[in-house]
């Protein structure tokens, strides 16, 4: 005799499962856990057992999706960091107005992303550890650092061609802008509590934009923009 089907659990049933994991959701849940663990422990200190535990899966299940810690790290960067670069590239392609306005827009987009607490920890990890892992360091440099730099370079070239920006030696500004944003995001996240006169996020990004625009605009353009 077939036993009766148990009744559906009600939402108030304390024994009912709180949620049902769908297999297709597991990779993203693992990546979310990896982002937290890498940011907290660094690359060298991260253990896949801890990632699996936080994702609510077994270590064996984790290996079904990611064959190694290096593979997991690469995919986490692709999923969590590269969308920032993708957005900057898309903005570059779609903007048809003033190069100065485009530069401000890209800088603000990058800042908004970097002020995410987990990405602040991740950028600290990149700075502190990846020199010890050359292949991963090269991957991150090519996929994130160089692509971000090329976006800023393209904005600067557009501004020079339009007569808004002055010619600049060595393309240094394209290196300085992302580095300044990363440094300031880490300062806001890790050191703001130590500063006797802290700045708000908006004050920081306003200051960065003011500094960058005065560095790149032709003097007449900078004066016009200040008086606008």
Secondary structure, 3 states (H helix, E strand, C coil): CCCCCCCCCCCCCCCCCCCCCCHHHHHHHHHHHHHHHHHHHHHHHCCHHHHHHHHCCCHHHHHHHCCCHHHHHHHHHHHHCHHHHHHHHHHHHHCCCCHHHHHHHHHHHHHHHHCCHHHHHHHHHHHHHHHHCHHHHHHHHHHHHHHHHHHHHHHHHHHHHCCCECCCHHHHHHHHHHHHHHHHHHHHHHHHHHCCCCCCHHHHHHHHHHHHHHHHECHHHHHHHHHC
